[in-house]
Amino acid sequence: MGVVYETALPDGSAVALKVLHAPLLANEYAVRKFRDEGIAGAVVNHPNVVSVLDRGETADGVPYLVMTRIRGESLASRLRRDGTLSPYRAAMIVRQILAGLDALHAAGFIHGDVKTSNILVMTGTDGSDTAVLIDLGLASPWPASDPAAGSEDMTISGTLEYMAPELIGGIKPAPAADAYGAGVVLYELLTGTIPWSGATPAEVTLRHLSDDIVPPSLLDPASTIPPDLDQIVTRALDKDPERRFASAAAFATALEVVQPHLDRTGHHASSSIQHSRNTPTYAWAGPALRAAAH
């Protein structure tokens, strides 16, 4: 979608400047999504969501966004280096992401691409983590005017490994889809792997639609994941959005209840981690992707 630079305001404070790639100026979809990203980041003022401080166009008509500069490390990078997190720490980070999502949803936007590489984590001197959702490039207004989109030219955008099954089926994004992405992130933090992967988009799609979830505890050699946390993860990843948590806030509340009882020390680095280190965001023609899955 764009390129991001670090620059400074006249007062010397560092900001991130995102500029739409010039070749995309003729792409109405890309321009619309860039505009939505700017609106979403400007209307949501929350510590767990990146803020858009200003937006406009260059003298040449290229859209740009000025955003807060977050000096953190992506969760994807941290997982590659350190391995899985303790259940307590994983729950704490995901609760913050859910708080950010709840603020986005309350403002009338869906994030659309919740994944470990779109979450930056800053660790304080006391060891506490602050997680921030970034990259609102797929943010979309919600509720959608046409929830059951049946258009043949419908575009499905996102990262397949984190994408809710109903989106593959042609349903417009809703809060339940963001909660599903957060559920995949929680699974990844606990186990070091994503629940559904594959060699091709069609294989990943089929697994999302048909494979049962393997409870995280079965992939935990240290036996630190209790049944209550298993149940929360499997509910968040239910293929039926009606059976998931009713909201990001409800998902966060469930984690808050179990968190005091979770292990704080369980952690292991593993050379076999298969988390989503190479899962870029894509846009597909919806009917073509669904046909490939069959």
PyMOL commands that set and color helices and strands:
alter all, ss='L'
color gray80, all
select helices_A, chain A and resi 22-26+28-43+75-82+87-106+116-118+160-162+165-168+175-191+201-210+216-219+227-236+241-243+248-261+286-292
alter helices_A, ss='H'
color red, helices_A
select strands_A, chain A and resi 2-8+14-20+52-57+63-68+73-74+109-110+119-123+129-133+140-141+155-158+282-285
alter strands_A, ss='S'
color yellow, strands_A
deselect
rebuild
show_as cartoon
